[in-house]
Amino acid sequence: GLKIRKLDKNTIREKVMSILKLVEMDGLEARMTNQLSGGQQQRVALARALVVEPSALLFDEPLSNLDAKLRVTMRTEIRRIQQELGITAVYVTHDQSEAMSLSDQIIIMNKGVIAQMGTPQEIYYHPSNEFVADFIGEANFLDGKIVSLENGDCMMDIAGHQLRIPNPKGYPVGQECRMVVRPEAVQIGHQGVLPCHVTLSCFMGAYHNYHVMVGDTLVKITDYCPVNKHTFREGDDAFLNFEDNCVHIL
């Protein structure tokens, strides 16, 4: 690329050494590609693309052939380099963790049509429809009916119990609708807004997983702070609360 631009040898060498330093490959410039590890080969490929100083860069599943640990390392490096250079990058991936960690804006496609475009936080906590909510991460869906309205919020009847949640779409009283909430935004305790029955209690080390039934609906809970908390067991009755601004009507 640099030779096509008819740059002199000294300029080419300066640019090559500069970009190798950026991708932390300086000192290895004399090695052949087959003498490099998988991660190093990915860095070389990235350096080749960046050395010509493109205004935009397309990544098409660049980490798909790497092992899980190396993918985490490389996506962090790609984000660092993109931020440092300030270039526009389009990153195509089926890996949701890559999309969430690398992106300023995400586009979710469904059968060739844009289902939603927004920040990772908007996509995750405020999905535009059930496809997006179910596609990204784990999601709990609860059906109910709006029974009253107040100051932009609504009271939603779920399994005979009322829950106050935001109503950004302006649904009227009597509207049957579906709400979505992520497992980590659900709290289980001895008091709360929705009664439930525990069907699964599983300690995972850094977090605790619960499956509970609210009426006939399964709700999954991920408790990331299980230390010094009461642990509910299978067969226990409990109550649910929800993190503010994490409950969303579809």
ChimeraX attribute file (.defattr): number of C-alpha atoms within 10 A of each C-alpha:
attribute: neighborCount
match mode: 1-to-1
recipient: residues
	/A:1	11
	/A:2	17
	/A:3	9
	/A:4	6
	/A:5	9
	/A:6	9
	/A:7	12
	/A:8	10
	/A:9	11
	/A:10	9
	/A:11	11
	/A:12	18
	/A:13	13
	/A:14	11
	/A:15	17
	/A:16	20
	/A:17	17
	/A:18	16
	/A:19	22
	/A:20	22
	/A:21	13
	/A:22	18
	/A:23	19
	/A:24	15
	/A:25	17
	/A:26	14
	/A:27	10
	/A:28	12
	/A:29	12
	/A:30	7
	/A:31	9
	/A:32	9
	/A:33	12
	/A:34	8
	/A:35	10
	/A:36	14
	/A:37	10
	/A:38	16
	/A:39	17
	/A:40	17
	/A:41	16
	/A:42	18
	/A:43	21
	/A:44	20
	/A:45	12
	/A:46	19
	/A:47	21
	/A:48	16
	/A:49	15
	/A:50	23
	/A:51	17
	/A:52	15
	/A:53	14
	/A:54	11
	/A:55	10
	/A:56	11
	/A:57	16
	/A:58	12
	/A:59	13
	/A:60	11
	/A:61	13
	/A:62	17
	/A:63	20
	/A:64	12
	/A:65	12
	/A:66	14
	/A:67	11
	/A:68	10
	/A:69	8
	/A:70	14
	/A:71	17
	/A:72	15
	/A:73	11
	/A:74	18
	/A:75	18
	/A:76	15
	/A:77	17
	/A:78	17
	/A:79	14
	/A:80	15
	/A:81	16
	/A:82	16
	/A:83	12
	/A:84	10
	/A:85	11
	/A:86	11
	/A:87	15
	/A:88	13
	/A:89	18
	/A:90	14
	/A:91	16
	/A:92	15
	/A:93	15
	/A:94	9
	/A:95	12
	/A:96	11
	/A:97	13
	/A:98	18
	/A:99	20
	/A:100	17
	/A:101	13
	/A:102	19
	/A:103	16
	/A:104	11
	/A:105	15
	/A:106	20
	/A:107	17
	/A:108	17
	/A:109	13
	/A:110	12
	/A:111	6
	/A:112	7
	/A:113	9
	/A:114	10
	/A:115	15
	/A:116	18
	/A:117	15
	/A:118	17
	/A:119	15
	/A:120	19
	/A:121	13
	/A:122	14
	/A:123	20
	/A:124	22
	/A:125	19
	/A:126	21
	/A:127	23
	/A:128	18
	/A:129	14
	/A:130	15
	/A:131	14
	/A:132	19
	/A:133	23
	/A:134	15
	/A:135	14
	/A:136	19
	/A:137	12
	/A:138	14
	/A:139	22
	/A:140	18
	/A:141	19
	/A:142	19
	/A:143	15
	/A:144	20
	/A:145	21
	/A:146	22
	/A:147	16
	/A:148	15
	/A:149	18
	/A:150	10
	/A:151	7
	/A:152	12
	/A:153	15
	/A:154	23
	/A:155	20
	/A:156	29
	/A:157	18
	/A:158	18
	/A:159	16
	/A:160	11
	/A:161	12
	/A:162	18
	/A:163	17
	/A:164	16
	/A:165	21
	/A:166	20
	/A:167	20
	/A:168	12
	/A:169	9
	/A:170	11
	/A:171	17
	/A:172	14
	/A:173	14
	/A:174	13
	/A:175	12
	/A:176	14
	/A:177	14
	/A:178	17
	/A:179	18
	/A:180	22
	/A:181	26
	/A:182	23
	/A:183	20
	/A:184	18
	/A:185	17
	/A:186	19
	/A:187	15
	/A:188	23
	/A:189	16
	/A:190	11
	/A:191	11
	/A:192	14
	/A:193	13
	/A:194	19
	/A:195	20
	/A:196	22
	/A:197	20
	/A:198	21
	/A:199	17
	/A:200	17
	/A:201	18
	/A:202	15
	/A:203	12
	/A:204	12
	/A:205	11
	/A:206	10
	/A:207	15
	/A:208	17
	/A:209	19
	/A:210	21
	/A:211	19
	/A:212	27
	/A:213	16
	/A:214	18
	/A:215	14
	/A:216	9
	/A:217	14
	/A:218	17
	/A:219	23
	/A:220	21
	/A:221	26
	/A:222	20
	/A:223	21
	/A:224	13
	/A:225	11
	/A:226	16
	/A:227	12
	/A:228	6
	/A:229	9
	/A:230	10
	/A:231	15
	/A:232	19
	/A:233	15
	/A:234	14
	/A:235	12
	/A:236	14
	/A:237	16
	/A:238	18
	/A:239	18
	/A:240	19
	/A:241	16
	/A:242	20
	/A:243	12
	/A:244	9
	/A:245	12
	/A:246	17
	/A:247	20
	/A:248	20
	/A:249	23
	/A:250	17
